[in-house]
Amino acid sequence: MINGAIAPHFREKLVEVMRNSPYSLFTDGSNNTGREKMNLLTGRMFDINTQRVESRLFDDCATAAVIFDKTDQALDTHSIPWANYVGFGVDNTSIGLRKRNSIMTRMKENNAACYFMGCPCHLIHNVVCKSASSFKQLFVFDVDLFYYFNKSTMRKSMLVEFSEFCDVKHRQVIKHVSTHWLNLETAVQQNLYVCPALKSYFLSNSESLPHFRVYFLFYNAVLPVFTTLNKYLQREDPCIFAAHDQIQDFVKRVLGKFISIRNIREAKYVENVQFEGEENQPEDEELFFGLVINKRLPKGDIEPTQRSMFFKAVQQFYVAAITEPIAKLHLDDSVFKHSRFLDFQRDKRTFTDVESFVNTYSDLLLASPQDREKLQEEFVDYQLLGHIDITESIWVDVIWGHLSSLKMADGSLKFGRISKVAKAVLVLPHSNAGEERVFSMVRRNKSSFRSSLKVDGTLASLITIKLANKEQCYNFEPTEEVLTKAK
């Protein structure tokens, strides 16, 4: 029933939408711990039934090398035009984005206008982890805290006793999982909470005591800047229209922690801010390393001989943490910039924003000069809208779904052309976090108790149904065609 009736039913509905409207594709590879690597392919489109941007499982690929071939074959089998294909979201590996013989180059051979996007969430997470290498000389851990306690019942029980002695509620020392983007902040906060007990434990056992408390305090103060942007870009609803401003603000916040504010204000573009060199950075005491550390430095929590090393490590952390984002975070991305016309700050946007997408996807959107004139008229009407004319919703795709249904006195659609452009922009990728959610769904379904589920069989059918039908299973009402196939 699942493989032969219900899953094909939802897959046919996806194909029908992709044949007649813009769509984006997303792919990512699973980790290398399984017997075979999975590269799932999901489609993102605007569903006229729900008036929302939705993601559906489109196909599965065994290896990244055959992603293009499988995609081309699937589109051809279902008669889905390449012209409707507007965007592709991939991870940051070279096979996806390199300039020669990559998924991007092969896809663009069929549709040169396609917008490719890596995963900024993964990039931000990796930057924070790599930047911590500047503390290796200062904070020397004799052992990793997690593994030190993990395999010893005696050490764990002793830590519980020291937690009670220090009047601290015992919490397990947790390990940072590199593949979990938001896990680092959680691990730091929890380990910081048990620091008094850890300090007493190491001192009582005459073991080497690293300066892990200062390390945790600094990380606890600076990590929220990175996790805030990461959480925003992981949103499931379309937020490409706000990505440009969010990324710009993120870079400014990081720069403001270790260079002169005057340098940031004087730079015309944030990517041109000079941040390396002593002449561009304030005195050591003016660096941002958290209020708690500011109070503890004069009290001697860090030995005088290590103060200069600490300040230098902080500077190196910030330089490393901002260099790669400036180079790779699409600070000057034209798609991000022009997509801001979606966010209803209409007095700050111009028709050029809308026109840029019409020029890019001319075959898909509007072709004739008359259509462009009508589109400009609709943009003026859109700018003149009052708040009372816009449905109350925090989801921008719901708002544009509402606008696309408004009619004029003669029965014609009031925003038929501009809403068509908006729906094409809404399905463009702003990150690859959606694929990670699909893999989380795979792990929940393909457990150790159901390890034989095949990627190209029942597992794919289960994921297809779960993505397409968000309601409880008992609320699903099958059509007559589905019931016939299920017999």
N, C-alpha and C positions, 0 to 999 in steps of 0.2 A: 504493500500500500504506500509506504513512504517513498520507495525508489520508483515505483511505476505510476503513481497517481498524484500524490500531493506535491512532491518536489517538482515534477515536470510542470504542474499547474502554475506554481509561482515563478518558475524559470521562464515560461511562455509569456507571463505578464511583464517580466523584466525585458525580454526581447522586444516585445511590442512597443514599450516605452523608448527603448534605445533606437528603434527603427525610425521613430518620428520626432525625436527631440534630442538636444545636446546631452552628452554624457561624458564622464571621466572614468578612467580605469586606474586601479591601484594594485600594487603587488608588493610583497615583501617575502623574505625567506625565513623559515623557521630556524631555530638554533641547530647546532650540529650534534645534539645528544641522541637523536633518534636514529633508527636504522636507515631511514631515507629522509631526505630533505624535502620540505613542502614549500611551494611557491604559489600561494593562493591568489587568484585574480578576482577582484571585486569591482562592480560597476556602481557609479554614483550618478543619480539623475533626479530630476524634479518630478515627483509623482503628482499628477493632477488630481488623483482621488483623495490623497491626504493633504494636498497643498503643502507638502514638506519636501525637503531634499532628503532622499533615502539612499542607503547603501545596500546592495544585494550581492550575493556570491554569483559570479558569472562563470568561472571555470577554475580549474586547478592545473598546475604544471609541476612535473616531477623535478625539473632543474631550471635554473635561471637561463641556461643556454637555449632552451626551447620556448621561452616565454613569448617571443615575437611570433614564432611559427604557430604556436597554439592559439594565440590571440587572432592572428590573421585567419587561421582555419575556422575558428569559432564565429568570427564576424561574417565570413563568407558563407558558412553553413546556414546561418540564421538571416542572411540577407540584410545585415546591419551596415549602413554606409559609413565609410571612413570619414566622410565630411562632417558627420555628427559628433565625431570624436574630438573633444576640445582640450583635454588635459590628461596627464598621467602622473601619478604619485608613486615614487620609488624610495627605497632606502638610499643611503649615501655611498653605497659601494661603487667601485669603478665600472662594474659590468652594467650598471644602470645609467650612469651619467658621463662616462668618458667620451671623448670626442671622436673616437674611431671604434667601429664595430661594437657598439653598445646597444642596449634596448632603446635608448633615446634616438640614436642615429638611424636605426632601422625603422622605428615608428615614424620618424619625420619624413622618411622616404615616401610614406603613404599619405601623410598629412603634415605639411611643413608648419602649419599654424599651431600645432599642438603645443600646449604649455606644459613643460616638465618641472617638477618640484621634488627636491630631496626632502629629508626629514629634519626640520630645525630642532625638534624636541630632542632627538638623539644627539644632535650636534651640541646643544647646550649642556646636556648631561655629560657628554664626553669631555667638554671643555672644563667643567668644574672638577672632574676627577683628575684630569691631567695637570691642572694648575696646582693641585695639592702636592705635586712632586717638589715644589719649592721649599717645603717644610721637612724634607727628608733629613737634612743635616741637623736641624734644630730639634725636631721631635723624633727621637730614635726609639722605636718600639722594639723591645727585646723579643716580644712575641705578639702576634695578632690577638687582640682581646677575645675575640669570639672563639678561636681555636684553642686558646689557652684554657678557657673554662669549659668548652663544649665536651671534651672527651674525659673529663675528670669529675666524678660525683663528689669526691672529697673537696675539691676546689669550689664547686658550686655550693655545697653546704656551708663551707666557711664563708663564702661571700654573703650568704643569707644571714649568718650570724653577725657579720660586720655591718650589714645593712640595718639590722635591729639595733646594734650598738650606736650607730650614727643617726638613729632615728629617721632612717630613710626607708620608704616602702620598697621592698625588693622588686626589682625588675630584671628580667633576663637580659644579658648582654647579647645584642643582636648583630647580625652580620649584614654589611652592605652588599646587596645583590646588584651587580653591575648592569644587568639587563632590565632592572626596574628603575625607571627614570626618577621617580620621586622617593625612592627608598633611602637615599643618602641623608636627606634632612631628618627623616624619622629615626634612622640609626644614630645620628649625631645627638639628637635631642634625648633619646632614651639613654644612651651611654653617658651623656652629660648629667642626667638626673642621678645616676648611681655613682658619680665620680667620688663623693665623700667616702663611700664604702670601698671603692676600688683603691683610693689613696691609703686608707687604713689597712687594707689587705696587703698591699705591696710593702708598706713600711713594717708591718708586723712580721712579715716573712723575710725581711732583710733582702728583698729583691730589688733590682734596679728599677727606679721609679721614673718613667718618662713624663714629660710635661704635657700629658694628654689633656689635662683640664683646660689649659690655655688654648690648645689646638681646637678642642671642641667648642670653647667659647667663641673663638674667632669664626669658625665655620658656622656656628649657630647664628651669628650676627649677620653674616654675609650671604648665606644660602637663600634666604627668602627672595632676594632680587632675582635669582635664576629660576627658582621654582615657580614664582608668580607668572613669568612669561611662559614657562613650560606648561603649566596648568591651562593657561589661556589657549595655547596652540593645540592642546589635546582635546579641546571642545569638540563634541560630536556634531553640533549644529554648524552651519557655514559661517565662518568669521573672517574670510579673506579680506573683506572690506576694512577691517580694523587692524590687520596684521602689520601694515606699514607703520602706523603710529605706535603700536605696541612695541615693535622691535626698535624703533628709533628711541622711544622712552627708555627701554631697557639699556641700550648702549650709553645713553646719557647718564643714567643712574650709576652704572658701573664706573664710568669715567669720573663722575663727581666724587667718588670715594677716594681717589688717589691723585687727581691732578687739580690744577687751579680752575675754578669756575669761570674765570675770565677767559681762559683758553677755549672752553666749550662755547661760550657766548660769541666770541669773535670769529669762530670758524663758520663759514657759510654752510658747509655740509658736515654732519657729524662724523662721517668717515674720514674727513680731512683733519680732524683734531690731532694735534701733536701731543703724544702722551709719554714718549720715551725720553729719557734724559733727565738729569737732576734739575735743569732749568725749568722744566715743565711741571715738576712735582713739588708739593709743599714740604715743609719740615716734617721730620719723622713723626712728631707728636700730633701733627694735623691729619695724618692718615686715618681713615675709618677702619677701626677694628672692633667696634662694639662698645657700648657704654660700660659693661661690666669689666672689660679689660682696661678701659680708661681709668677706672677707679682702682684696679688692682696693680697696675704697673708701678705707681709710686710706693706701694706697700711692700715691694720686694718679692712678689710672687714669681717674678722671673729674675734670675740672677743678673747682676749688672753686666757681667761678661757676655751674657746672651741677649741683652736688650738690642744691641745693634744688629745681631743676627736675626732677631725676630722682626725688626723693622724692615730689614733687607728682604726677608722671606715674604713679608706682606706685600712689598712693592713688586716682587717677582710674581707673586700670585696674581695680582691685578693685571699686570702687563700680559701675562700668559692668558688670563681669562678674557681679555678684550681683543687680543690680536686676531684670533681665529673667527670670532663672531663678526668683526668688521669685514673680514675677507670673504666670509661665506654666508652671511645671514640675509642676503637680498635687500640690503639697505636702500639700493636705488632701483628696485624692481619696478618696472613700468606697470605690470599687471596689478601688483599690490597698490600702487599709487592711484591708478585710474579706477580701480574697483571701489574706491571710497564713495562713489556716487550712490551706492546702495544704502548708506547709513542714515539718510534723511537729514543730514546737516546740509540742506539744499543750498543755502546761501553761500557756502564755501566751495561748491562744485560748479563745473562748467560743462557745456555740451561736449567739449573736447574729450572728457573722460568717457562718455558714452560712445563717441565717434571712434575712439581708438579700438574698441572691441568690434565695432561694425567693420572697420577696415581689416582687422585681423581675421575675422570669421565672416567675410563678405558673402561667401557662397552659402553659408548656413543661415545668416540672419537677414540682411536687407541688401538688395542688389540695385534697384532702380533709383534714380535721383528723386523721383516722387516720394518713394518710401522714406528717404532721408529727410525730406522736407516735413513729412508728417511726423517722423520721429522727433525732429527738433520742436515741433509744436507740442508734442506730448511731453517733452522734457520741460518746456515752459509751464505747462499745466501741472506737472509733477512738482515743480518748484513753488507753485502757488498754493499747493495743498495746505490746509490747516490741520492741526492735530486732531480735530474732530473727525476729519475725513479718513484718518488712518486707524486701523483696528488696534486695540490695545493688546500688544503682545511683545514679549521680550525676544522672540525669534524673528529674525529678519526674513527668513524664507516664508513664514506664515503671513507676514505683512505684504510681501510681494505677491503671494498667492491671492490675497484679498484684493490688491490693486488690479491684478490681471483679470478679475471678474467684474470690475466696475463697468457700467455701461452708460452711454450717453442717451439723450432723449430719443434719438432715432434707432436705438437698439444696438449700435455698433460699440465695440469695446473702446473705452476711454484711454486705456494705456496698453493696448494690444501689442504695439511695436516695442516700446521701451521695456515692458515686462518680459518680452521674449529675449531681449538682450540681458536683462537682469537674471533670468533663469539660467542662461548659459554661463554667466559669471559665477553664480551661486554654486554650481557644481564643480568649479575649478578647485584643485587641491591647495590647502594651506599647510598641511603637514601629512605625515603618514601614520598618525596615531590610530586611525580607524582600522588599519590592517593589524595593528597590535591587539586591538580589542577582538578581532576575529580569531587570532591565534589563542587568546585567552579562552574564547568559546570552544576552540578545538581541544585545548587541554582539559576543559571540564567535561567534554563528551568522550574523548578518547583517553580514558583512564586506564589504570593497571587492571581493572576488572573488565574493560572492554578494549583490550589492546589490539584486537584483530580487525577493528573497523578500518575499511580501506578509504584512502583519500579520494579516490575516484568512484566510490560507491556509496555506502550508507552514511559515512561520515559527511561527505559533501551534501547529501540530501538533508541530513539533520541541520547542518549549518544554513543551507538554503532556506529551509522552513523557519528556523529561529530568527533569521535576519528579516524575512519577509512578513512574518506574522508575530507582532509584538504582544498580542493579546494572549490570554490563557488558552490552552488547547481546546478546552471544552466550549469556548465561545466561537470556535471556527465552524463556519457553515459551508460545507463543500458544495460545489455546483453539481448539476446533473452529470456533466461530463466527467468530473472527478469521481463521482460515485460509479459511473459506468466502467471507468478504467480500473477502479479498485476491485471490481468483481472478479 
